[in-house]
Amino acid sequence: MAQCGPDLARDRWDVERRELEYFLAIAEHGSFTAAAQALHVAQPSLSHAIRNLEHELGGKLFHRLRHGVALTAAGEALLEPARQVMRDLSTASASVRQVLGLSAGRLDVVAQTTLAVDPLAELVGAFLRAHPQVTVTVSDPEPGADVTATVRSGERELGVVDATLPVEDLESMLLRSREIFAVLPPGSAPGRRRLGVAELSTLDWVATPPGTATRAVIEDTVGSGGATPSVAVETAHQAMIVPLVLAGAGATLLPRSMAQDAADRGAVVLPLRPRVVRRGVLFWRPGPLSPAAAEFVRMAEAIAEPRRG
């Protein structure tokens, strides 16, 4: 009788992990060809692995189309569990490397754009100064996507969103507060040193789409005076906001660091009275974190604020 020794068990473990990795790559890239190119493997090897996985699971995972593939109902059902398994395997592997004293690791964060600039950029910089061997990836959420969903599914390990968004079922901490400033076209409000919140209802606005951090700040701030903001330009491209303001298309609201950059380029930047302050929330799934993520959370606690219910 054949024996299942350590080598055979290890080989089977590698095959199962590789099958899930291949499955996720095909789902992400939309075709076997594109996934094979991204993974730098031969397409027949990829196809063989998926056939094995489909045989083990008892059903097709992909509809083979003329131009690419689409997930079957079974494939859709496997997507989130596969992502979670790969994340957990990565966490386990990183934990072993840490115990063995190896300097390596990876940190994946998804963040709303303005929060990626402030305060996340400062946090990441401090983290990398202490741990330069760690690779950090910061991604934007897809337009209209639920930022927390990518963390719940295990696609990203950490997330940063505005504190107004609910994260009750996840572990979280409040980050330091950020003062928000009015950013106006050059030559606006001559002689003014501040802008009252009630005056914001008279302005036209340059804003990102509903559900984004910048849009939420504008809607909440103008709405606090009982008005609805008049959005002159809506753009999904955060990088367009300041150029549009400089071109005279309207005003916007930005945290201090981004407002200062706009002022350096000629925009009029005024503090608001009363002051408008926003906070970000760093959050993650309950359970063990990878060593890199756990260390990042530990460092973030230095500027965290108690979360009040």
C-alpha positions as CSV (number, residue, x, y, z in Angstrom):
1,M,0.0,0.0,0.0
2,A,1.3,3.4,-0.9
3,Q,2.1,5.6,2.0
4,C,1.2,9.3,2.2
5,G,4.5,10.6,3.6
6,P,5.4,14.2,4.5
7,D,6.6,14.9,0.9
8,L,3.3,13.8,-0.6
9,A,1.2,15.7,1.9
10,R,3.3,18.8,1.3
11,D,2.9,18.4,-2.5
12,R,-0.9,18.1,-2.1
13,W,-0.9,21.3,0.0
14,D,1.0,23.2,-2.7
15,V,-1.4,21.9,-5.4
16,E,-4.5,23.0,-3.5
17,R,-3.1,26.5,-2.8
18,R,-2.0,26.8,-6.4
19,E,-5.4,25.8,-7.7
20,L,-7.0,28.6,-5.6
21,E,-4.4,31.1,-6.7
22,Y,-5.1,30.2,-10.4
23,F,-8.9,30.3,-9.8
24,L,-8.7,33.8,-8.3
25,A,-6.3,35.0,-11.1
26,I,-8.7,33.8,-13.8
27,A,-11.7,35.5,-12.0
28,E,-9.8,38.7,-11.7
29,H,-8.4,38.9,-15.3
30,G,-11.4,37.4,-17.1
31,S,-9.7,34.8,-19.2
32,F,-7.3,31.9,-18.9
33,T,-4.8,33.6,-21.3
34,A,-4.6,36.8,-19.3
35,A,-4.3,34.9,-16.0
36,A,-1.5,32.7,-17.4
37,Q,0.4,35.8,-18.5
38,A,0.0,37.5,-15.2
39,L,1.1,34.4,-13.3
40,H,3.9,33.6,-15.7
41,V,2.7,30.0,-16.2
42,A,1.8,28.0,-19.2
43,Q,-1.8,28.1,-20.1
44,P,-2.2,24.3,-20.3
45,S,-0.9,24.0,-16.6
46,L,-3.5,26.6,-15.6
47,S,-6.3,24.8,-17.4
48,H,-5.2,21.4,-15.9
49,A,-5.3,22.9,-12.4
50,I,-8.7,24.3,-12.8
51,R,-10.0,21.0,-14.2
52,N,-8.7,19.3,-11.1
53,L,-10.3,21.9,-8.9
54,E,-13.7,21.6,-10.7
55,H,-13.4,17.8,-10.4
56,E,-12.8,18.0,-6.7
57,L,-15.6,20.4,-6.1
58,G,-18.0,18.6,-8.4
59,G,-19.0,21.4,-10.7
60,K,-17.9,23.9,-13.3
61,L,-16.5,27.2,-11.9
62,F,-16.3,29.1,-15.2
63,H,-18.5,29.5,-18.3
64,R,-16.1,29.3,-21.2
65,L,-17.1,32.1,-23.5
66,R,-15.9,33.1,-27.0
67,H,-13.9,35.9,-25.5
68,G,-12.9,35.0,-22.0
69,V,-14.8,33.4,-19.1
70,A,-17.5,34.2,-16.6
71,L,-18.0,32.8,-13.2
72,T,-20.8,30.2,-12.8
73,A,-23.0,30.2,-9.7
74,A,-20.5,27.8,-8.1
75,G,-17.6,30.0,-9.0
76,E,-19.3,33.0,-7.4
77,A,-19.8,31.0,-4.3
78,L,-16.2,30.0,-4.2
79,L,-14.8,33.6,-4.7
80,E,-14.9,35.0,-1.2
81,P,-14.0,31.8,0.6
82,A,-11.0,31.4,-1.8
83,R,-9.8,35.0,-1.0
84,Q,-10.1,34.3,2.7
85,V,-8.2,31.1,2.5
86,M,-5.4,32.8,0.6
87,R,-5.3,35.6,3.0
88,D,-5.2,33.2,6.0
89,L,-2.4,31.2,4.4
90,S,-0.4,34.4,3.8
91,T,-0.9,35.4,7.4
92,A,0.2,31.9,8.7
93,S,3.3,32.0,6.4
94,A,4.2,35.5,7.5
95,S,3.8,34.5,11.2
96,V,6.2,31.6,10.7
97,R,8.7,33.8,9.0
98,Q,8.5,36.2,11.9
99,V,9.1,33.5,14.4
100,L,12.1,32.3,12.4
101,G,13.5,35.8,12.4
102,L,13.1,36.4,8.6
103,S,12.7,40.1,7.6
104,A,9.9,40.0,5.0
105,G,6.2,40.7,4.8
106,R,3.4,42.4,3.0
107,L,0.8,45.0,4.0
108,D,-2.4,45.5,2.0
109,V,-4.6,48.5,2.7
110,V,-7.7,49.9,1.0
111,A,-8.4,53.5,1.7
112,Q,-10.7,56.3,0.5
113,T,-8.5,58.8,-1.5
114,T,-8.4,61.8,0.8
115,L,-7.7,59.5,3.8
116,A,-4.9,57.8,1.9
117,V,-3.3,61.2,1.7
118,D,-4.0,62.2,5.2
119,P,-3.5,60.5,7.6
120,L,-2.5,57.2,5.9
121,A,0.5,58.5,4.0
122,E,2.2,59.7,7.2
123,L,1.4,56.4,8.9
124,V,2.8,54.3,6.1
125,G,6.0,56.5,6.0
126,A,6.6,56.0,9.7
127,F,5.9,52.2,9.3
128,L,8.4,51.8,6.4
129,R,11.1,53.8,8.2
130,A,10.9,51.2,11.0
131,H,10.3,48.2,8.7
132,P,11.8,49.0,5.3
133,Q,11.7,45.3,4.3
134,V,7.9,45.2,4.2
135,T,6.1,45.7,0.9
136,V,3.1,48.0,1.2
137,T,0.2,48.2,-1.3
138,V,-2.5,50.9,-0.9
139,S,-5.5,50.6,-3.2
140,D,-8.5,52.8,-4.0
141,P,-11.9,51.2,-3.7
142,E,-13.7,50.7,-6.9
143,P,-16.2,53.5,-7.7
144,G,-19.4,52.8,-5.8
145,A,-17.9,49.8,-4.0
146,D,-18.3,49.2,-0.2
147,V,-14.8,49.8,1.1
148,T,-15.4,47.5,4.1
149,A,-16.5,44.6,1.8
150,T,-12.9,44.2,0.5
151,V,-11.7,43.7,4.1
152,R,-14.5,41.4,5.1
153,S,-13.8,39.2,2.1
154,G,-10.1,39.0,2.9
155,E,-9.1,40.8,-0.4
156,R,-7.4,43.5,1.7
157,E,-6.2,43.1,5.3
158,L,-6.7,46.7,6.5
159,G,-9.0,49.5,5.5
160,V,-9.3,53.2,6.2
161,V,-12.6,55.1,5.8
162,D,-14.3,58.2,7.1
163,A,-15.6,57.7,10.7
164,T,-19.2,58.3,9.5
165,L,-19.2,54.9,7.7
166,P,-20.4,51.9,9.8
167,V,-17.8,49.3,10.7
168,E,-19.6,47.8,13.7
169,D,-18.8,44.1,12.8
170,L,-15.1,44.8,12.4
171,E,-12.3,45.6,14.7
172,S,-11.4,49.3,14.4
173,M,-9.8,52.4,15.9
174,L,-10.3,56.1,15.4
175,L,-7.3,57.9,13.9
176,R,-6.4,61.5,14.8
177,S,-8.7,64.3,13.7
178,R,-8.2,66.4,10.5
179,E,-9.3,70.0,10.2
180,I,-11.1,70.7,6.9
181,F,-10.5,73.9,4.9
182,A,-12.4,75.7,2.2
183,V,-10.4,75.7,-1.1
184,L,-11.6,78.5,-3.5
185,P,-10.5,79.7,-7.0
186,P,-7.7,82.3,-7.2
187,G,-8.9,85.8,-6.4
188,S,-11.9,84.6,-4.4
189,A,-13.1,86.2,-1.1
190,P,-10.6,89.1,-1.1
191,G,-9.6,90.2,2.4
192,R,-11.4,87.3,4.1
193,R,-9.5,85.3,6.8
194,R,-12.1,82.7,7.4
195,L,-15.4,81.5,6.0
196,G,-18.6,80.8,7.9
197,V,-20.3,77.5,7.4
198,A,-23.5,79.3,6.6
199,E,-21.8,81.1,3.6
200,L,-21.0,77.8,1.9
201,S,-24.5,77.4,0.6
202,T,-23.7,80.3,-1.9
203,L,-20.8,78.5,-3.5
204,D,-20.7,76.1,-6.5
205,W,-18.8,72.9,-5.7
206,V,-16.3,70.6,-7.3
207,A,-16.9,67.2,-5.8
208,T,-16.3,63.5,-6.2
209,P,-19.3,61.1,-6.6
210,P,-21.8,60.3,-3.8
211,G,-20.3,57.8,-1.3
212,T,-16.8,59.2,-1.5
213,A,-15.0,60.9,1.4
214,T,-14.7,64.3,-0.3
215,R,-18.4,64.3,-1.3
216,A,-19.5,63.3,2.2
217,V,-17.5,66.2,3.8
218,I,-19.1,68.7,1.4
219,E,-22.6,67.4,1.9
220,D,-22.4,67.1,5.7
221,T,-20.7,70.6,6.1
222,V,-23.1,72.5,3.8
223,G,-26.0,70.4,5.1
224,S,-25.2,71.5,8.7
225,G,-26.4,75.0,7.6
226,G,-29.6,73.6,6.3
227,A,-28.6,73.8,2.6
228,T,-27.9,71.3,-0.2
229,P,-24.6,71.9,-2.0
230,S,-24.8,73.0,-5.6
231,V,-22.4,70.7,-7.4
232,A,-21.0,72.3,-10.6
233,V,-18.6,69.5,-11.5
234,E,-18.7,65.9,-10.3
235,T,-15.6,63.8,-11.1
236,A,-14.4,60.4,-10.0
237,H,-10.8,61.6,-10.5
238,Q,-9.6,63.0,-7.2
239,A,-6.5,64.4,-9.0
240,M,-8.8,66.7,-11.0
241,I,-10.3,68.5,-8.0
242,V,-7.7,71.1,-7.4
243,P,-7.0,71.8,-11.1
244,L,-10.8,72.4,-11.5
245,V,-10.8,74.8,-8.6
246,L,-7.8,76.6,-9.9
247,A,-9.6,76.9,-13.3
248,G,-12.5,78.6,-11.5
249,A,-15.0,75.7,-11.8
250,G,-16.0,75.9,-8.1
251,A,-14.9,75.4,-4.6
252,T,-14.1,72.3,-2.6
253,L,-13.3,71.1,1.0
254,L,-10.0,69.4,1.8
255,P,-7.9,68.4,4.8
256,R,-5.0,70.6,5.8
257,S,-2.2,68.8,3.9
258,M,-4.2,68.7,0.6
259,A,-5.4,72.3,1.1
260,Q,-1.9,73.5,1.6
261,D,-0.8,71.9,-1.7
262,A,-3.7,73.8,-3.4
263,A,-2.6,77.0,-1.7
264,D,0.9,76.6,-3.0
265,R,-0.6,76.3,-6.5
266,G,-2.6,79.6,-6.2
267,A,-5.9,78.6,-4.6
268,V,-7.4,80.6,-1.8
269,V,-7.6,78.5,1.3
270,L,-9.7,79.6,4.3
271,P,-10.4,78.0,7.6
272,L,-14.0,77.4,8.5
273,R,-15.9,78.8,11.5
274,P,-17.0,76.9,13.4
275,R,-14.1,74.5,12.7
276,V,-15.0,71.4,10.7
277,V,-13.1,68.3,11.9
278,R,-13.2,64.8,10.4
279,R,-11.7,61.5,11.6
280,G,-10.7,58.4,9.8
281,V,-11.2,54.8,11.0
282,L,-8.6,52.1,10.6
283,F,-10.4,48.7,10.6
284,W,-9.7,45.0,10.1
285,R,-11.4,41.6,10.3
286,P,-11.7,40.0,13.8
287,G,-9.1,37.3,14.3
288,P,-5.3,37.1,13.9
289,L,-3.5,39.6,11.7
290,S,-0.3,39.1,9.7
291,P,2.8,40.3,11.6
292,A,3.1,43.4,9.3
293,A,-0.6,44.4,9.8
294,A,-0.4,43.8,13.5
295,E,2.7,46.0,13.8
296,F,1.0,48.7,11.6
297,V,-2.0,48.6,13.9
298,R,0.2,48.9,17.0
299,M,2.0,51.9,15.6
300,A,-1.3,53.5,14.6
301,E,-2.5,53.3,18.2
302,A,-0.1,56.1,19.0
303,I,-2.4,58.5,17.2
304,A,-5.7,56.7,17.8
305,E,-8.6,58.3,19.6
306,P,-11.0,56.4,21.9
307,R,-14.1,55.3,19.9
308,R,-17.2,56.5,21.6
309,G,-20.5,54.7,21.1
